[in-house]
Amino acid sequence: MLQRIQTVYLLIVFIVNGVLPFIFPLWATEEGKDFYFMSNMAYTALFGLSTTLALVSIFSYKKRQNQFVMNRLNMILNLILIGLFVYQSLNLSGEATVVSEKGIGMFLPIISIVFLFLANKAIKKDEDLVKSVDRLR
């Protein structure tokens, strides 16, 4: 059902990965220009996959086990994004003359992972509830 708490968590993940990267830049370049995720194909693909997985997971509420697995895969995608951002930030911090600023967009995958974890916890709770009711029959 769509009124469960994990749907709210997954909707937040959808907004964080699908809407907020258009608003918040990942970092500022040496010239002071904001760098958005659309400038790099890898970031675009990973944010797009993560958004798609969150949306598919919202509508697969009848198959809780598949929903759980999709959320785990989404967590892995967000961890890959974090790894790419850390690698890029280490390259940005080596500048000697002009210091670039890291943007709030680099922290969006961390927020997604937290809400995916909360969604998985709620899915597990629902699954345990269904199993306990089946035992009583």
N, CA, C and O atoms as a GROMACS GRO file, in nm:
protein
  548
    1MET      N    1   0.083  -0.118   0.000
    1MET     CA    2   0.000   0.000   0.000
    1MET      C    3   0.088   0.125   0.000
    1MET      O    4   0.199   0.125   0.054
    2LEU      N    5   0.037   0.226  -0.060
    2LEU     CA    6   0.116   0.348  -0.075
    2LEU      C    7   0.116   0.436   0.050
    2LEU      O    8   0.191   0.533   0.054
    3GLN      N    9   0.034   0.406   0.150
    3GLN     CA   10   0.030   0.492   0.267
    3GLN      C   11   0.127   0.448   0.376
    3GLN      O   12   0.120   0.500   0.488
    4ARG      N   13   0.214   0.357   0.349
    4ARG     CA   14   0.312   0.312   0.448
    4ARG      C   15   0.423   0.415   0.465
    4ARG      O   16   0.446   0.500   0.379
    5ILE      N   17   0.492   0.404   0.578
    5ILE     CA   18   0.598   0.500   0.609
    5ILE      C   19   0.718   0.485   0.514
    5ILE      O   20   0.786   0.583   0.484
    6GLN      N   21   0.743   0.360   0.467
    6GLN     CA   22   0.856   0.344   0.375
    6GLN      C   23   0.831   0.415   0.243
    6GLN      O   24   0.927   0.453   0.175
    7THR      N   25   0.706   0.433   0.206
    7THR     CA   26   0.676   0.510   0.085
    7THR      C   27   0.714   0.656   0.103
    7THR      O   28   0.762   0.719   0.009
    8VAL      N   29   0.693   0.708   0.221
    8VAL     CA   30   0.733   0.846   0.249
    8VAL      C   31   0.885   0.858   0.243
    8VAL      O   32   0.938   0.953   0.185
    9TYR      N   33   0.955   0.762   0.302
    9TYR     CA   34   1.101   0.764   0.297
    9TYR      C   35   1.152   0.754   0.153
    9TYR      O   36   1.244   0.825   0.114
   10LEU      N   37   1.091   0.667   0.075
   10LEU     CA   38   1.134   0.651  -0.064
   10LEU      C   39   1.099   0.774  -0.148
   10LEU      O   40   1.172   0.808  -0.241
   11LEU      N   41   0.990   0.839  -0.115
   11LEU     CA   42   0.955   0.964  -0.184
   11LEU      C   43   1.059   1.072  -0.152
   11LEU      O   44   1.094   1.152  -0.240
   12ILE      N   45   1.107   1.076  -0.029
   12ILE     CA   46   1.212   1.171   0.007
   12ILE      C   47   1.340   1.140  -0.070
   12ILE      O   48   1.408   1.231  -0.117
   13VAL      N   49   1.372   1.010  -0.085
   13VAL     CA   50   1.490   0.971  -0.164
   13VAL      C   51   1.472   1.014  -0.309
   13VAL      O   52   1.566   1.063  -0.371
   14PHE      N   53   1.351   0.997  -0.362
   14PHE     CA   54   1.323   1.040  -0.499
   14PHE      C   55   1.345   1.190  -0.515
   14PHE      O   56   1.403   1.234  -0.614
   15ILE      N   57   1.299   1.269  -0.419
   15ILE     CA   58   1.317   1.414  -0.426
   15ILE      C   59   1.463   1.452  -0.411
   15ILE      O   60   1.513   1.539  -0.482
   16VAL      N   61   1.533   1.387  -0.317
   16VAL     CA   62   1.674   1.419  -0.292
   16VAL      C   63   1.760   1.386  -0.414
   16VAL      O   64   1.851   1.461  -0.447
   17ASN      N   65   1.732   1.273  -0.481
   17ASN     CA   66   1.814   1.233  -0.595
   17ASN      C   67   1.762   1.285  -0.728
   17ASN      O   68   1.839   1.294  -0.824
   18GLY      N   69   1.634   1.318  -0.737
   18GLY     CA   70   1.578   1.357  -0.864
   18GLY      C   71   1.555   1.506  -0.882
   18GLY      O   72   1.555   1.555  -0.995
   19VAL      N   73   1.535   1.579  -0.773
   19VAL     CA   74   1.502   1.721  -0.783
   19VAL      C   75   1.616   1.809  -0.730
   19VAL      O   76   1.656   1.905  -0.796
   20LEU      N   77   1.665   1.777  -0.613
   20LEU     CA   78   1.764   1.864  -0.548
   20LEU      C   79   1.897   1.877  -0.623
   20LEU      O   80   1.959   1.983  -0.613
   21PRO      N   81   1.945   1.777  -0.699
   21PRO     CA   82   2.068   1.799  -0.775
   21PRO      C   83   2.057   1.908  -0.881
   21PRO      O   84   2.157   1.966  -0.922
   22PHE      N   85   1.934   1.936  -0.926
   22PHE     CA   86   1.916   2.046  -1.021
   22PHE      C   87   1.926   2.182  -0.952
   22PHE      O   88   1.956   2.282  -1.016
   23ILE      N   89   1.900   2.184  -0.822
   23ILE     CA   90   1.898   2.310  -0.747
   23ILE      C   91   2.035   2.340  -0.685
   23ILE      O   92   2.085   2.452  -0.694
   24PHE      N   93   2.094   2.238  -0.621
   24PHE     CA   94   2.220   2.258  -0.549
   24PHE      C   95   2.339   2.213  -0.634
   24PHE      O   96   2.338   2.102  -0.686
   25PRO      N   97   2.441   2.297  -0.648
   25PRO     CA   98   2.560   2.255  -0.724
   25PRO      C   99   2.644   2.158  -0.642
   25PRO      O  100   2.640   2.157  -0.519
   26LEU      N  101   2.722   2.078  -0.714
   26LEU     CA  102   2.811   1.984  -0.645
   26LEU      C  103   2.932   2.058  -0.587
   26LEU      O  104   2.973   2.032  -0.474
   27TRP      N  105   2.988   2.149  -0.664
   27TRP     CA  106   3.098   2.232  -0.618
   27TRP      C  107   3.113   2.351  -0.710
   27TRP      O  108   3.047   2.359  -0.814
   28ALA      N  109   3.199   2.443  -0.672
   28ALA     CA  110   3.229   2.560  -0.756
   28ALA      C  111   3.368   2.540  -0.816
   28ALA      O  112   3.460   2.495  -0.747
   29THR      N  113   3.382   2.573  -0.942
   29THR     CA  114   3.511   2.557  -1.009
   29THR      C  115   3.605   2.672  -0.972
   29THR      O  116   3.568   2.763  -0.898
   30GLU      N  117   3.724   2.665  -1.025
   30GLU     CA  118   3.824   2.769  -0.996
   30GLU      C  119   3.778   2.907  -1.041
   30GLU      O  120   3.811   3.007  -0.978
   31GLU      N  121   3.702   2.911  -1.150
   31GLU     CA  122   3.654   3.039  -1.203
   31GLU      C  123   3.533   3.092  -1.127
   31GLU      O  124   3.486   3.202  -1.155
   32GLY      N  125   3.483   3.016  -1.032
   32GLY     CA  126   3.366   3.058  -0.957
   32GLY      C  127   3.235   3.010  -1.015
   32GLY      O  128   3.129   3.044  -0.963
   33LYS      N  129   3.240   2.930  -1.123
   33LYS     CA  130   3.119   2.875  -1.181
   33LYS      C  131   3.073   2.754  -1.101
   33LYS      O  132   3.155   2.676  -1.053
   34ASP      N  133   2.942   2.740  -1.087
   34ASP     CA  134   2.888   2.624  -1.018
   34ASP      C  135   2.892   2.503  -1.111
   34ASP      O  136   2.860   2.512  -1.229
   35PHE      N  137   2.932   2.388  -1.054
   35PHE     CA  138   2.938   2.262  -1.128
   35PHE      C  139   2.819   2.177  -1.086
   35PHE      O  140   2.810   2.133  -0.971
   36TYR      N  141   2.726   2.154  -1.180
   36TYR     CA  142   2.609   2.071  -1.154
   36TYR      C  143   2.634   1.930  -1.204
   36TYR      O  144   2.726   1.907  -1.283
   37PHE      N  145   2.553   1.836  -1.160
   37PHE     CA  146   2.574   1.695  -1.194
   37PHE      C  147   2.557   1.668  -1.342
   37PHE      O  148   2.609   1.567  -1.392
   38MET      N  149   2.487   1.753  -1.415
   38MET     CA  150   2.462   1.729  -1.557
   38MET      C  151   2.587   1.748  -1.642
   38MET      O  152   2.590   1.708  -1.758
   39SER      N  153   2.690   1.808  -1.586
   39SER     CA  154   2.813   1.832  -1.661
   39SER      C  155   2.897   1.706  -1.676
   39SER      O  156   2.986   1.702  -1.760
   40ASN      N  157   2.870   1.605  -1.595
   40ASN     CA  158   2.946   1.481  -1.600
   40ASN      C  159   2.850   1.366  -1.626
   40ASN      O  160   2.749   1.353  -1.557
   41MET      N  161   2.879   1.284  -1.725
   41MET     CA  162   2.789   1.175  -1.764
   41MET      C  163   2.776   1.069  -1.654
   41MET      O  164   2.668   1.013  -1.635
   42ALA      N  165   2.884   1.041  -1.581
   42ALA     CA  166   2.878   0.940  -1.475
   42ALA      C  167   2.784   0.985  -1.363
   42ALA      O  168   2.704   0.906  -1.313
   43TYR      N  169   2.793   1.111  -1.324
   43TYR     CA  170   2.705   1.162  -1.219
   43TYR      C  171   2.560   1.162  -1.265
   43TYR      O  172   2.469   1.130  -1.188
   44THR      N  173   2.538   1.198  -1.391
   44THR     CA  174   2.402   1.199  -1.445
   44THR      C  175   2.343   1.058  -1.445
   44THR      O  176   2.228   1.038  -1.407
   45ALA      N  177   2.422   0.961  -1.488
   45ALA     CA  178   2.375   0.823  -1.493
   45ALA      C  179   2.345   0.769  -1.353
   45ALA      O  180   2.242   0.706  -1.331
   46LEU      N  181   2.435   0.794  -1.259
   46LEU     CA  182   2.415   0.740  -1.124
   46LEU      C  183   2.297   0.807  -1.053
   46LEU      O  184   2.219   0.739  -0.986
   47PHE      N  185   2.284   0.939  -1.066
   47PHE     CA  186   2.168   1.006  -1.007
   47PHE      C  187   2.039   0.957  -1.074
   47PHE      O  188   1.938   0.938  -1.007
   48GLY      N  189   2.042   0.939  -1.205
   48GLY     CA  190   1.924   0.891  -1.278
   48GLY      C  191   1.884   0.749  -1.237
   48GLY      O  192   1.766   0.721  -1.217
   49LEU      N  193   1.983   0.661  -1.225
   49LEU     CA  194   1.954   0.524  -1.181
   49LEU      C  195   1.899   0.521  -1.039
   49LEU      O  196   1.806   0.446  -1.009
   50SER      N  197   1.957   0.602  -0.954
   50SER     CA  198   1.910   0.606  -0.815
   50SER      C  199   1.767   0.658  -0.806
   50SER      O  200   1.686   0.606  -0.730
   51THR      N  201   1.737   0.760  -0.885
   51THR     CA  202   1.601   0.814  -0.887
   51THR      C  203   1.502   0.712  -0.942
   51THR      O  204   1.392   0.696  -0.889
   52THR      N  205   1.541   0.643  -1.048
   52THR     CA  206   1.455   0.542  -1.109
   52THR      C  207   1.431   0.425  -1.013
   52THR      O  208   1.319   0.377  -1.001
   53LEU      N  209   1.535   0.381  -0.945
   53LEU     CA  210   1.520   0.272  -0.849
   53LEU      C  211   1.426   0.311  -0.734
   53LEU      O  212   1.347   0.229  -0.688
   54ALA      N  213   1.436   0.434  -0.689
   54ALA     CA  214   1.348   0.479  -0.582
   54ALA      C  215   1.203   0.481  -0.629
   54ALA      O  216   1.113   0.441  -0.555
   55LEU      N  217   1.180   0.526  -0.750
   55LEU     CA  218   1.044   0.532  -0.804
   55LEU      C  219   0.987   0.392  -0.827
   55LEU      O  220   0.871   0.366  -0.794
   56VAL      N  221   1.068   0.301  -0.882
   56VAL     CA  222   1.022   0.163  -0.903
   56VAL      C  223   0.996   0.096  -0.768
   56VAL      O  224   0.902   0.019  -0.755
   57SER      N  225   1.079   0.124  -0.672
   57SER     CA  226   1.062   0.066  -0.539
   57SER      C  227   0.934   0.114  -0.472
   57SER      O  228   0.871   0.039  -0.398
   58ILE      N  229   0.896   0.238  -0.496
   58ILE     CA  230   0.771   0.290  -0.440
   58ILE      C  231   0.652   0.210  -0.492
   58ILE      O  232   0.562   0.177  -0.415
   59PHE      N  233   0.652   0.179  -0.620
   59PHE     CA  234   0.537   0.112  -0.680
   59PHE      C  235   0.545  -0.040  -0.676
   59PHE      O  236   0.456  -0.108  -0.728
   60SER      N  237   0.648  -0.095  -0.616
   60SER     CA  238   0.655  -0.240  -0.599
   60SER      C  239   0.626  -0.276  -0.453
   60SER      O  240   0.694  -0.361  -0.395
   61TYR      N  241   0.526  -0.212  -0.396
   61TYR     CA  242   0.494  -0.232  -0.255
   61TYR      C  243   0.436  -0.370  -0.226
   61TYR      O  244   0.437  -0.413  -0.111
   62LYS      N  245   0.386  -0.440  -0.326
   62LYS     CA  246   0.331  -0.574  -0.304
   62LYS      C  247   0.440  -0.678  -0.288
   62LYS      O  248   0.419  -0.783  -0.226
   63LYS      N  249   0.556  -0.650  -0.342
   63LYS     CA  250   0.669  -0.743  -0.333
   63LYS      C  251   0.774  -0.682  -0.241
   63LYS      O  252   0.868  -0.618  -0.286
   64ARG      N  253   0.756  -0.704  -0.113
   64ARG     CA  254   0.842  -0.639  -0.014
   64ARG      C  255   0.988  -0.685  -0.025
   64ARG      O  256   1.079  -0.605  -0.003
   65GLN      N  257   1.010  -0.811  -0.058
   65GLN     CA  258   1.147  -0.860  -0.069
   65GLN      C  259   1.220  -0.794  -0.186
   65GLN      O  260   1.337  -0.758  -0.173
   66ASN      N  261   1.151  -0.777  -0.299
   66ASN     CA  262   1.212  -0.708  -0.413
   66ASN      C  263   1.237  -0.561  -0.379
   66ASN      O  264   1.339  -0.504  -0.420
   67GLN      N  265   1.146  -0.501  -0.307
   67GLN     CA  266   1.161  -0.362  -0.264
   67GLN      C  267   1.285  -0.348  -0.177
   67GLN      O  268   1.362  -0.253  -0.191
   68PHE      N  269   1.304  -0.443  -0.088
   68PHE     CA  270   1.420  -0.443   0.002
   68PHE      C  271   1.550  -0.452  -0.078
   68PHE      O  272   1.646  -0.380  -0.051
   69VAL      N  273   1.552  -0.542  -0.178
   69VAL     CA  274   1.672  -0.561  -0.260
   69VAL      C  275   1.700  -0.436  -0.345
   69VAL      O  276   1.815  -0.396  -0.359
   70MET      N  277   1.595  -0.376  -0.400
   70MET     CA  278   1.614  -0.254  -0.480
   70MET      C  279   1.671  -0.140  -0.395
   70MET      O  280   1.753  -0.062  -0.442
   71ASN      N  281   1.626  -0.132  -0.271
   71ASN     CA  282   1.679  -0.028  -0.182
   71ASN      C  283   1.826  -0.055  -0.150
   71ASN      O  284   1.905   0.039  -0.140
   72ARG      N  285   1.862  -0.180  -0.133
   72ARG     CA  286   2.004  -0.212  -0.109
   72ARG      C  287   2.089  -0.174  -0.231
   72ARG      O  288   2.198  -0.118  -0.217
   73LEU      N  289   2.039  -0.204  -0.349
   73LEU     CA  290   2.110  -0.166  -0.471
   73LEU      C  291   2.122  -0.015  -0.483
   73LEU      O  292   2.224   0.037  -0.527
   74ASN      N  293   2.016   0.055  -0.444
   74ASN     CA  294   2.018   0.200  -0.445
   74ASN      C  295   2.121   0.254  -0.347
   74ASN      O  296   2.187   0.354  -0.375
   75MET      N  297   2.135   0.189  -0.232
   75MET     CA  298   2.239   0.230  -0.137
   75MET      C  299   2.378   0.213  -0.197
   75MET      O  300   2.464   0.299  -0.178
   76ILE      N  301   2.399   0.104  -0.270
   76ILE     CA  302   2.529   0.082  -0.334
   76ILE      C  303   2.557   0.190  -0.438
   76ILE      O  304   2.669   0.240  -0.448
   77LEU      N  305   2.455   0.225  -0.517
   77LEU     CA  306   2.473   0.333  -0.615
   77LEU      C  307   2.509   0.465  -0.547
   77LEU      O  308   2.595   0.539  -0.596
   78ASN      N  309   2.445   0.494  -0.436
   78ASN     CA  310   2.476   0.617  -0.364
   78ASN      C  311   2.615   0.612  -0.301
   78ASN      O  312   2.682   0.715  -0.292
   79LEU      N  313   2.658   0.494  -0.258
   79LEU     CA  314   2.795   0.482  -0.207
   79LEU      C  315   2.898   0.504  -0.319
   79LEU      O  316   3.003   0.564  -0.296
   80ILE      N  317   2.867   0.457  -0.439
   80ILE     CA  318   2.955   0.484  -0.553
   80ILE      C  319   2.961   0.634  -0.582
   80ILE      O  320   3.068   0.688  -0.609
   81LEU      N  321   2.845   0.700  -0.574
   81LEU     CA  322   2.843   0.846  -0.592
   81LEU      C  323   2.928   0.915  -0.488
   81LEU      O  324   3.004   1.007  -0.520
   82ILE      N  325   2.917   0.873  -0.363
   82ILE     CA  326   2.999   0.932  -0.257
   82ILE      C  327   3.147   0.911  -0.286
   82ILE      O  328   3.228   1.001  -0.267
   83GLY      N  329   3.182   0.791  -0.331
   83GLY     CA  330   3.322   0.763  -0.365
   83GLY      C  331   3.372   0.854  -0.476
   83GLY      O  332   3.484   0.905  -0.468
   84LEU      N  333   3.290   0.875  -0.579
   84LEU     CA  334   3.330   0.966  -0.686
   84LEU      C  335   3.344   1.109  -0.636
   84LEU      O  336   3.435   1.181  -0.678
   85PHE      N  337   3.255   1.151  -0.547
   85PHE     CA  338   3.263   1.286  -0.492
   85PHE      C  339   3.386   1.304  -0.405
   85PHE      O  340   3.450   1.409  -0.408
   86VAL      N  341   3.420   1.202  -0.326
   86VAL     CA  342   3.539   1.211  -0.241
   86VAL      C  343   3.663   1.218  -0.328
   86VAL      O  344   3.754   1.297  -0.302
   87TYR      N  345   3.668   1.136  -0.432
   87TYR     CA  346   3.781   1.140  -0.524
   87TYR      C  347   3.794   1.278  -0.588
   87TYR      O  348   3.904   1.334  -0.596
   88GLN      N  349   3.682   1.333  -0.632
   88GLN     CA  350   3.685   1.464  -0.695
   88GLN      C  351   3.723   1.572  -0.596
   88GLN      O  352   3.798   1.664  -0.630
   89SER      N  353   3.674   1.563  -0.472
   89SER     CA  354   3.707   1.666  -0.373
   89SER      C  355   3.854   1.660  -0.333
   89SER      O  356   3.914   1.763  -0.301
   90LEU      N  357   3.912   1.542  -0.335
   90LEU     CA  358   4.056   1.532  -0.308
   90LEU      C  359   4.136   1.596  -0.421
   90LEU      O  360   4.242   1.654  -0.397
   91ASN      N  361   4.087   1.585  -0.542
   91ASN     CA  362   4.154   1.651  -0.654
   91ASN      C  363   4.135   1.802  -0.649
   91ASN      O  364   4.225   1.877  -0.687
   92LEU      N  365   4.019   1.847  -0.603
   92LEU     CA  366   3.993   1.991  -0.594
   92LEU      C  367   4.075   2.056  -0.484
   92LEU      O  368   4.114   2.172  -0.497
   93SER      N  369   4.101   1.984  -0.375
   93SER     CA  370   4.168   2.046  -0.262
   93SER      C  371   4.318   2.066  -0.287
   93SER      O  372   4.384   2.131  -0.206
   94GLY      N  373   4.372   2.011  -0.395
   94GLY     CA  374   4.513   2.026  -0.423
   94GLY      C  375   4.548   2.156  -0.494
   94GLY      O  376   4.662   2.175  -0.534
   95GLU      N  377   4.453   2.244  -0.510
   95GLU     CA  378   4.479   2.370  -0.580
   95GLU      C  379   4.557   2.465  -0.491
   95GLU      O  380   4.528   2.478  -0.372
   96ALA      N  381   4.655   2.529  -0.547
   96ALA     CA  382   4.740   2.616  -0.467
   96ALA      C  383   4.699   2.762  -0.476
   96ALA      O  384   4.705   2.834  -0.376
   97THR      N  385   4.659   2.807  -0.592
   97THR     CA  386   4.633   2.949  -0.608
   97THR      C  387   4.489   2.988  -0.574
   97THR      O  388   4.467   3.078  -0.494
   98VAL      N  389   4.393   2.920  -0.633
   98VAL     CA  390   4.253   2.954  -0.611
   98VAL      C  391   4.185   2.832  -0.548
   98VAL      O  392   4.195   2.721  -0.601
   99VAL      N  393   4.116   2.853  -0.439
   99VAL     CA  394   4.051   2.743  -0.369
   99VAL      C  395   3.907   2.733  -0.416
   99VAL      O  396   3.833   2.831  -0.414
  100SER      N  397   3.866   2.613  -0.457
  100SER     CA  398   3.728   2.589  -0.497
  100SER      C  399   3.645   2.557  -0.374
  100SER      O  400   3.698   2.513  -0.271
  101GLU      N  401   3.516   2.580  -0.385
  101GLU     CA  402   3.426   2.550  -0.276
  101GLU      C  403   3.347   2.424  -0.307
  101GLU      O  404   3.299   2.405  -0.419
  102LYS      N  405   3.335   2.338  -0.207
  102LYS     CA  406   3.252   2.220  -0.223
  102LYS      C  407   3.108   2.261  -0.197
  102LYS      O  408   3.080   2.338  -0.104
  103GLY      N  409   3.016   2.209  -0.278
  103GLY     CA  410   2.876   2.246  -0.263
  103GLY      C  411   2.799   2.147  -0.179
  103GLY      O  412   2.848   2.040  -0.145
  104ILE      N  413   2.676   2.186  -0.146
  104ILE     CA  414   2.591   2.100  -0.065
  104ILE      C  415   2.544   1.978  -0.144
  104ILE      O  416   2.500   1.879  -0.085
  105GLY      N  417   2.551   1.985  -0.276
  105GLY     CA  418   2.510   1.873  -0.359
  105GLY      C  419   2.592   1.748  -0.338
  105GLY      O  420   2.546   1.638  -0.369
  106MET      N  421   2.713   1.761  -0.285
  106MET     CA  422   2.796   1.644  -0.257
  106MET      C  423   2.743   1.561  -0.142
  106MET      O  424   2.779   1.445  -0.128
  107PHE      N  425   2.657   1.619  -0.058
  107PHE     CA  426   2.604   1.548   0.057
  107PHE      C  427   2.468   1.484   0.031
  107PHE      O  428   2.415   1.416   0.119
  108LEU      N  429   2.413   1.503  -0.086
  108LEU     CA  430   2.282   1.446  -0.118
  108LEU      C  431   2.280   1.293  -0.113
  108LEU      O  432   2.182   1.237  -0.064
  109PRO      N  433   2.384   1.222  -0.161
  109PRO     CA  434   2.381   1.075  -0.150
  109PRO      C  435   2.380   1.026  -0.004
  109PRO      O  436   2.325   0.920   0.025
  110ILE      N  437   2.442   1.101   0.086
  110ILE     CA  438   2.442   1.061   0.227
  110ILE      C  439   2.300   1.068   0.283
  110ILE      O  440   2.258   0.980   0.358
  111ILE      N  441   2.227   1.174   0.247
  111ILE     CA  442   2.089   1.187   0.291
  111ILE      C  443   2.005   1.073   0.233
  111ILE      O  444   1.920   1.017   0.302
  112SER      N  445   2.030   1.039   0.108
  112SER     CA  446   1.957   0.929   0.045
  112SER      C  447   1.982   0.797   0.116
  112SER      O  448   1.889   0.719   0.138
  113ILE      N  449   2.106   0.771   0.151
  113ILE     CA  450   2.140   0.645   0.219
  113ILE      C  451   2.068   0.636   0.353
  113ILE      O  452   2.020   0.529   0.390
  114VAL      N  453   2.061   0.745   0.426
  114VAL     CA  454   1.992   0.744   0.555
  114VAL      C  455   1.844   0.710   0.537
  114VAL      O  456   1.791   0.627   0.611
  115PHE      N  457   1.778   0.772   0.439
  115PHE     CA  458   1.636   0.744   0.420
  115PHE      C  459   1.613   0.606   0.358
  115PHE      O  460   1.509   0.545   0.384
  116LEU      N  461   1.705   0.557   0.279
  116LEU     CA  462   1.693   0.420   0.228
  116LEU      C  463   1.708   0.319   0.341
  116LEU      O  464   1.638   0.218   0.344
  117PHE      N  465   1.796   0.346   0.434
  117PHE     CA  466   1.812   0.260   0.551
  117PHE      C  467   1.683   0.258   0.633
  117PHE      O  468   1.638   0.152   0.676
  118LEU      N  469   1.623   0.376   0.654
  118LEU     CA  470   1.498   0.383   0.729
  118LEU      C  471   1.385   0.310   0.655
  118LEU      O  472   1.302   0.245   0.719
  119ALA      N  473   1.382   0.320   0.523
  119ALA     CA  474   1.280   0.250   0.445
  119ALA      C  475   1.298   0.099   0.457
  119ALA      O  476   1.200   0.026   0.472
  120ASN      N  477   1.422   0.051   0.450
  120ASN     CA  478   1.448  -0.092   0.464
  120ASN      C  479   1.409  -0.141   0.602
  120ASN      O  480   1.359  -0.253   0.617
  121LYS      N  481   1.432  -0.060   0.702
  121LYS     CA  482   1.394  -0.097   0.838
  121LYS      C  483   1.242  -0.112   0.849
  121LYS      O  484   1.193  -0.204   0.914
  122ALA      N  485   1.167  -0.021   0.786
  122ALA     CA  486   1.021  -0.028   0.788
  122ALA      C  487   0.970  -0.146   0.705
  122ALA      O  488   0.872  -0.210   0.743
  123ILE      N  489   1.035  -0.176   0.594
  123ILE     CA  490   0.997  -0.291   0.512
  123ILE      C  491   1.019  -0.420   0.590
  123ILE      O  492   0.935  -0.510   0.587
  124LYS      N  493   1.130  -0.429   0.659
  124LYS     CA  494   1.160  -0.548   0.740
  124LYS      C  495   1.056  -0.563   0.851
  124LYS      O  496   1.013  -0.674   0.881
  125LYS      N  497   1.016  -0.453   0.910
  125LYS     CA  498   0.914  -0.456   1.015
  125LYS      C  499   0.781  -0.507   0.959
  125LYS      O  500   0.715  -0.588   1.023
  126ASP      N  501   0.742  -0.461   0.840
  126ASP     CA  502   0.620  -0.508   0.776
  126ASP      C  503   0.629  -0.658   0.743
  126ASP      O  504   0.534  -0.732   0.763
  127GLU      N  505   0.743  -0.699   0.693
  127GLU     CA  506   0.763  -0.839   0.657
  127GLU      C  507   0.752  -0.928   0.782
  127GLU      O  508   0.691  -1.035   0.777
  128ASP      N  509   0.811  -0.885   0.891
  128ASP     CA  510   0.802  -0.961   1.016
  128ASP      C  511   0.658  -0.968   1.066
  128ASP      O  512   0.615  -1.070   1.119
  129LEU      N  513   0.584  -0.860   1.051
  129LEU     CA  514   0.444  -0.857   1.093
  129LEU      C  515   0.361  -0.955   1.010
  129LEU      O  516   0.277  -1.026   1.065
  130VAL      N  517   0.383  -0.961   0.881
  130VAL     CA  518   0.310  -1.052   0.795
  130VAL      C  519   0.344  -1.197   0.829
  130VAL      O  520   0.256  -1.283   0.832
  131LYS      N  521   0.471  -1.224   0.855
  131LYS     CA  522   0.511  -1.359   0.891
  131LYS      C  523   0.452  -1.402   1.024
  131LYS      O  524   0.414  -1.519   1.040
  132SER      N  525   0.442  -1.311   1.120
  132SER     CA  526   0.385  -1.346   1.250
  132SER      C  527   0.235  -1.373   1.239
  132SER      O  528   0.184  -1.460   1.310
  133VAL      N  529   0.166  -1.302   1.154
  133VAL     CA  530   0.023  -1.326   1.133
  133VAL      C  531   0.002  -1.459   1.062
  133VAL      O  532  -0.094  -1.530   1.093
  134ASP      N  533   0.088  -1.494   0.968
  134ASP     CA  534   0.077  -1.622   0.899
  134ASP      C  535   0.100  -1.739   0.993
  134ASP      O  536   0.042  -1.846   0.972
  135ARG      N  537   0.180  -1.722   1.095
  135ARG     CA  538   0.204  -1.830   1.192
  135ARG      C  539   0.080  -1.859   1.274
  135ARG      O  540   0.058  -1.973   1.315
  136LEU      N  541  -0.002  -1.759   1.298
  136LEU     CA  542  -0.120  -1.777   1.380
  136LEU      C  543  -0.234  -1.848   1.309
  136LEU      O  544  -0.327  -1.895   1.375
  137ARG      N  545  -0.229  -1.857   1.177
  137ARG     CA  546  -0.339  -1.922   1.104
  137ARG      C  547  -0.339  -2.069   1.119
  137ARG      O  548  -0.426  -2.136   1.063
   0.00000   0.00000   0.00000
